[in-house]
Every structure is written in structure tokens, then in C-alpha cells.
């Protein structure tokens, strides 16, 4: 009798095994959206990269400081450039003094020309007088020739002195122009040694300390707008054609767990990053979080379509994107509509009373 009861017990155990998991479709809202990830950025955000190499002697701002456009951020010691700047400045001051009409160089040349003019005037009178005497038969031929030679010599000396004054004046003016250009270049070098903010904004980061070497290959600070922050998102190349400016987006961030913030697409960068195969898309918050910082990570659902009343099932119950199981092995073809990350709309093939089996 015991042997006859064993098969019955086994059949009972089999009959009481786990039942297949089933559900029925639900009616409710569904929103089809495109997933994107990214981070918060500040408007005008950029990295400050020095234009000259050298040791940082002083930081003129701190992290979090508000700065104005043109405000110095730090000082870099570039000794060779500093020496060149001092030389250019000294040369400019010297030439500015010498080019003046009352300066030492032109004054000396003008005095020499006046002396030559006085000498010429005397020799000219003596020459004329000697000619008159000679015409009256007074004096010798040698006296006349001596007077004529003195007159010719003083006239040439006056011409040379006058020409020298003009040439030196013109040369000094040219050298002054060159010196001024050199001073401007040198001043630009000073600016290179004192990086300045390009915008009104805030110092988000300083990546160098006094005593460290600043180079033209490494950023030293991050500057951006203090109030205007936005989202920079990455959208997969397969989805980018469905994204348009003006579309609504729902934003979640790790810094604000459980909260969803509304935003709107404002710009699409029309070139793909070949490494990540994504496009950059910018969005602006329409409901701004209480406090934002650049580089906060964010995830976005860019809304494509929305239905307030739809028959939906979990995506996990769809087989091959075309069928559902209405029995353990019985398939039924369905027509699908909108979908989100968890659920999909069913347009045809089943109704709210259909029991579905999980594949």
C-alpha cells in the first residue's frame, strides 16, 4: 500500500509547483522619451591657460571669488621677459627725451648749425667785400681766392649741419616709433605673465599653487558665469535625429535624489564625437534646482510623445518586439506604440483582461 501511495504524493508535489507569473495590461499615462546623460556647465565656462612659462609668484583670487572681465588672476615670474620689458621701457624714455626739440641731441645739433650759419654769414660778407675791392684794383688775387675759399667752405659746413639736423631728427622719430612698438609688445608680454579673466563670472577652480611652474600646456583655473548655468547632454547617434530644439526634458541628478526638474532643449551641436558616437545637446532648466554647480552629473529624458491614457505592459513581457505570451507556450502578435524605459503601449492584439505570461 505504501508503494501505491508514492506516485500519488509525487503527483501532488508536481501539481503544487510554482505557478507561472502572469499579469494583465494596465491603463494609464505613458511618455516616450530619449535617454541622455551629461553634466551642468556654466555659461562662458573656459579653462585659463597661460601664454608664458614661469613660476607662479602669487595667486590674486581664490576659489569661489567673483571676478570682472580683465581682472588679474595670478602672477607668473618670467625673468627674461621682465628684463626685456625694462630694457624696452628705458629705451623708450631715452628716445622720447632725445626726439624733443629742446632735448640734448637736437639742441647740440642746432647749436652747431647756428655756429655754421654765423660763420657762413661772416665769410659771405668778407667775400663780397673782397670782390668789391678787387673790382677797384685794391688787394691781391690771393686775398680774393682766400676769401672765396672760406666762403665756399663755410657754406658747405652750413649745408652739412642743416642736413645732419634733419637726418638725426628723422632717425630719432623712426627709432621712437619702433621703441613704442617694442614697448607695446613688451606690455603684452606683461599681460601674458598676468593671466586675466575674459568674462564677468566666478572662479570655479584653481589648479596651481604659488611656487609651482605654470606652462602653456596646462590650465591653471576654470572661470564661468556665476548665475547662468545649463546642461550639456550627450545623445546617441541613433536618437539624435529625433531631438529638436524646444523639446521638453525631465532631469534627474544624484545631488537631488528623488527629484525631477523640467528643462527644455535649446541647442544641438551638429557634429558627432567619433570616439563616443554621440552628439552634444544643450538644455536650460525651466524649473531651476535650489543650487547648481558646474560638473554635477545629470540624466535626462527628452520627451518625444505623451499619452495620458494608454494600455501598457512591462517591456519584459514582450517577445521579439512583436508578440506576447497568452499561455505557457502560446504566442499572440501585438502592435506596439509608445514606450519608455520600463513599459510599452499595446495598440492591438490584447485588451485589459488578457492574462500575460512572462517569457
Steps between C-alpha positions, in 0.01 A plus 500: 500500500792726575634432153169605343492837690840622377394587146199688635725704731735580219209611284384722783840661530508563128153649505602738781813627314556876430229650282609707199514876566213678326372858476232692320556824301450829682347824386682822580733771369816424305771728370743401227836663550864486397763437764797735530771553758721796569601765748431854614716772342530872558435738210831619355687238703861467387840390622764766558825397327806728544671654197841491668699246699627584846466456873176618660594770750151588624135400468286814482162321539361203692260223403145632510601865451290715267714667234456769235617484140866605487565430868847344568490142626865424581857614438764301319872575537669499160836660567620526142178668389513735798856606412393556139208711616726719714742544209218594262362751749841661557561527126160661451562760771843586352361548150205703621749739660735513201227557240386820669623823335636613836659160564878463530562341159302744284606798709867417442446454127301822475776694680755355259281610208466853644875523538539388139242758391682777690829396344339491157354848548844641593678328213227609257544868598879473482480341159272772362723771646810346349329479162416873514859583589631284220265671254663832598848359458559477873646182652659197352369209310607275785287696751196458280558128463546458877173681567323294235633173648388597850156594366464168309618296800263668750208462257568125470534473878163671546339263251651200680386623841147567374482160330635325809234665717220387264637146467551451873154644575340256252705205627404572860133516404527162324683345795235639735226336294686167516557538873132565557412184306752305707349643817153387388633152429674499835181614672318213331768277647417643842137407441617151406666479841179617667209289366169688526136398500333529161149532645302615801456179696626282780821306563381141508842343536868582544734220395835650602670633812767768556844359431378255236600526136233635266527387140317570176398133491300484826190694616532687828136598569139453395281811455129513416179689555394527862126489426436357153538121511371246250516129412731346245359159404626218279248336266570176313536529123198269452276743689631841395269535198202490737628782720386854422553842656208583728428144613427444868739297714478353849825527696619290794826551691679304768527822701119523521387140545133436439442837331426566134564843347347626175724629222482584132738424213660826381782396269626201301871490410493365142811281505552154642776404741660212312635336814172481694268505193289765673380854435511784753164658582446802727197545725386773739313440822144633504472404864842573647636293792565698820877496442710391205871446444692427180584133436202363694397186313149477358276260312228618265188359339430706189126479443390383156129415543256468789164333553297548814299181443661197343494121542851406612700193601854459634769476234614174658175331378566575131649222287707593194344846505186363329326243726385423854430167673131440576578144609807313612599447141228683308610819327282780376611773263447857625543847359712724724500879537678737738758369740711624787781336693265253677168471315360490147161589357295222334278622216357170369494129585397494868277690743496587869368155596763293320729301728860515393781261585854619561743349247 
